[in-house]
Amino acid sequence: MTDITPAEKDGKYEFTISYSERELLCEVEKEQNILHVTIDKTLHADLKVNSDGSVEQTEGVPIPASTVEYIKKRVIG
């Protein structure tokens, strides 16, 4: 059985990030342990939050590790 109970901090987040030397809008929807990321309304990726708190990219356009860490910090803390 799949647990679909909202996890802590689930929801939608919007903030700007520095990506490719530009400030771009980053939209993140957190569902359980998955972060659905959209950058500049054109780049899409999914990030998985592991049980140890680390984050890894599972799908989409490759995102630099520093950007993944920044997204993690903004959404998870």
N, C-alpha and C positions, 0 to 999 in steps of 0.2 A: 504494500500500500504506500502511495506517495504522500508525503506530508506537504500540504498546500497552505498551511497556516502561515500568515505573514511573519517573516523574520524581523528581527530588530533592524531598524533603519530602512526597511523596504519603502520604495516610493520613487519619485522622480526628482532629479537634481539638475540644475543648470548653472554653469560657470564658464569663465573664459580660461583657455590654456594657451601657452606658447607652443606652437607646433609649426615646424618648417619656417622658423623665424617670423611668424605672424601670430597675432592674437586671434584665436578662433573660438566660436561658441562650442562648448562641449555639453551634450545632453546625456544623462545617464539614468537608466531605469534599473533599480535594484529589485530583483525577485529572488528570494531565498539567498542562495550563494552565487548567483549569476548577476553580473553587471552588463547590461546591454548598452553599449557606448555608441554615440553618433557624434562625429566631429564635423563641424561646418555643414551639417545636413547632407553630407555626401560620403563620408568615410564611416563604415560600420564595423564593429568588432564586439565580441563577447569575451568577458573576463570571468574567470572562476575564482572565488575566494575559497581557499583550502582551509581545512580544519585547524592548521597551525597559524592561520592569519595571513599567509602569503597569497599572492595573486598571480595567476598565470593566464595568458591569452589562449583561448580555445578555438576561436573562429575569427574570420574577417581579415581586414587589411592589417598588416603588421604595424604595431604601435611600439615606439621606443620604450625601453624599460623605465627610463626616467619619467615618461608621461604616464605609464601604467602606475607607478608609485604615487605620482601626484593625484591621479584619479582616486586611488585607494585612500589616500589621506583625506581628500575632500568628502568622500562618501562614507567611509567607515571610521575614519578618525585616526 
